[in-house]
């Protein structure tokens, strides 16, 4: 059976039973790590605890019931360029926040991705707000590294957006005349 594992702050969390459903109980091994100078190792385990954890999902996240504490966390997931979901986690009633926390099922996810031949998705994004003047590629087209893919007007200048690496255009996300904000996806590539 695979286990869910992640790291939050200086705690490494390994769920002995994977949480499933909207509520339930599971066991988690929590190992507190500290960065210390050691021969060929930068981290040493300071403390290990095995805890019974009860969780209950709600509209914005999850409530976790630990021995002696009830904690609430708001979760906001977002896919990264490899298709993994990364979570921004905010502890309710606190200033504590963790950004881009990945949750993975041990090595199972990596192995299944390799078997399925998952391709890496590259996103060409707008570096500043502007207006799309011309789209120079279409879905399915192969492009070379450095090839112009979009012509964009920003700050009264024409800017060529170029492919960061060779690949195949999987999706064009903009049309000519469209206004875009900083960070907007322009073109998606598969490598």
C-alpha positions in Angstrom: 0.0 0.0 0.0 1.4 3.4 -0.9 1.4 6.3 1.5 0.8 10.0 1.2 3.9 12.0 2.0 4.7 15.7 2.1 6.7 18.3 4.0 5.3 21.3 5.8 7.9 23.7 7.4 10.4 21.5 9.3 7.9 18.6 9.6 8.0 15.6 7.2 4.5 13.9 7.2 4.0 10.3 6.1 0.4 9.1 6.3 0.3 5.4 7.2 -3.2 5.2 5.9 -4.2 7.5 3.1 -7.0 9.9 3.9 -10.0 9.3 1.7 -13.5 10.8 1.6 -14.9 13.8 3.3 -14.1 12.6 6.8 -12.4 9.8 8.6 -9.5 8.7 10.8 -5.9 7.9 9.8 -2.4 7.4 11.2 0.4 9.8 10.3 4.1 9.6 11.2 5.4 13.2 11.8 9.2 13.6 11.8 10.5 17.0 12.9 13.7 17.8 11.0 16.3 20.4 11.7 19.1 21.6 9.5 22.4 20.9 11.2 26.0 20.5 9.9 26.8 16.8 9.7 29.0 14.7 7.4 27.3 14.3 4.1 23.9 15.0 5.7 22.2 18.3 6.2 19.2 17.2 8.1 18.8 15.1 11.3 15.6 13.8 12.7 15.0 15.5 16.1 11.6 14.0 16.9 9.3 11.4 15.6 5.6 11.0 16.5 2.9 8.7 15.3 -0.5 10.4 15.7 -4.1 9.4 15.1 -5.6 12.1 13.0 -9.3 12.7 12.3 -10.2 15.0 9.5 -13.4 16.5 8.2 -13.6 18.5 4.9 -15.6 21.7 4.7 -16.4 24.2 2.0 -12.9 25.9 2.1 -10.6 23.2 3.3 -10.2 20.8 6.1 -10.4 20.5 9.9 -7.8 18.2 11.5 -8.4 16.9 15.0 -5.2 15.8 16.8 -4.7 14.7 20.3 -5.1 17.9 22.3 -5.8 20.2 19.3 -8.3 21.1 16.6 -6.8 22.9 13.6 -8.5 24.3 10.5 -6.8 24.9 7.2 -8.0 26.6 4.0 -6.7 24.9 0.9 -6.3 26.3 -2.5 -5.0 23.9 -5.2 -3.4 24.9 -8.5 -1.8 22.7 -11.2 1.9 23.2 -12.0 3.5 22.8 -15.4 3.9 19.0 -14.9 0.2 18.6 -14.0 0.7 18.1 -10.3 -1.6 19.8 -7.9 0.2 22.2 -5.5 -1.7 23.6 -2.5 -1.5 27.0 -0.8 -2.4 26.3 2.8 -3.5 28.8 5.4 -4.0 27.9 9.0 -7.3 29.4 10.2 -7.0 31.9 13.1 -3.3 32.2 12.5 -0.8 34.0 10.3 0.8 30.7 9.3 0.8 29.9 5.6 2.5 27.4 3.3 2.8 27.8 -0.4 3.0 25.3 -3.3 2.8 22.2 -1.1 2.8 19.0 -3.2 1.0 15.9 -2.0 2.1 12.7 -3.7 1.3 9.0 -3.3 4.8 7.8 -2.6 6.6 6.7 -5.8 3.3 5.4 -7.4 2.5 8.7 -9.1 6.0 9.0 -10.6 5.9 5.4 -11.8 2.5 5.7 -13.4 3.5 8.9 -15.1 6.6 7.2 -16.6 4.5 4.2 -17.7 1.9 6.4 -19.3 4.5 8.4 -21.1 3.3 11.7 -19.7 4.6 14.7 -21.6 5.8 17.8 -19.9 3.7 20.9 -20.6 5.5 24.2 -21.1 3.5 27.5 -20.9 4.5 30.6 -22.8 3.1 33.5 -20.6 2.7 37.2 -21.0 5.5 39.0 -19.1 3.5 42.2 -18.9 0.0 43.5 -19.8 -0.6 44.1 -23.4 -2.5 43.4 -26.6 -2.0 40.4 -28.9 -1.2 41.7 -32.4 -0.6 38.3 -34.2 -0.5 34.7 -33.3 2.2 33.0 -35.3 1.5 29.3 -34.5 -1.4 26.9 -34.5 -2.2 23.8 -32.4 -0.4 20.8 -33.6 2.5 22.8 -35.1 6.1 21.8 -34.2 8.3 24.7 -33.1 12.0 25.1 -32.5 13.6 26.8 -29.5 13.7 30.6 -30.1 11.0 30.6 -32.8 8.6 33.6 -32.6 5.1 32.4 -31.5 3.2 35.5 -30.7 3.6 39.2 -31.5 2.3 41.4 -28.7 2.1 45.2 -28.1 3.1 46.3 -24.6 4.1 49.8 -23.5 3.7 51.1 -27.1 6.3 48.6 -28.3 5.9 45.4 -30.4 7.4 42.4 -28.6 8.1 39.0 -30.0 7.3 36.1 -27.7 9.5 33.2 -28.5 9.4 29.5 -27.7 11.6 28.6 -24.7 12.4 25.2 -26.1 11.5 22.9 -29.0 8.1 21.2 -28.8 4.7 20.8 -30.3 1.9 23.4 -29.8 -0.9 21.7 -27.8 -3.1 24.8 -27.4 -3.2 28.4 -28.4 -4.9 30.3 -25.6 -5.2 33.8 -27.2 -6.6 35.4 -30.3 -5.5 38.5 -32.2 -6.8 41.7 -30.7 -7.1 40.2 -27.2 -5.9 42.1 -24.2 -3.9 40.0 -21.7 -2.6 40.6 -18.2 0.8 39.7 -16.7 1.1 35.9 -16.3 -1.7 35.0 -18.8 -1.1 31.8 -20.7 -0.5 32.5 -24.4 0.6 29.1 -25.9 0.9 25.6 -24.3 3.6 23.2 -25.6 4.3 19.5 -25.1 7.9 18.5 -25.1 
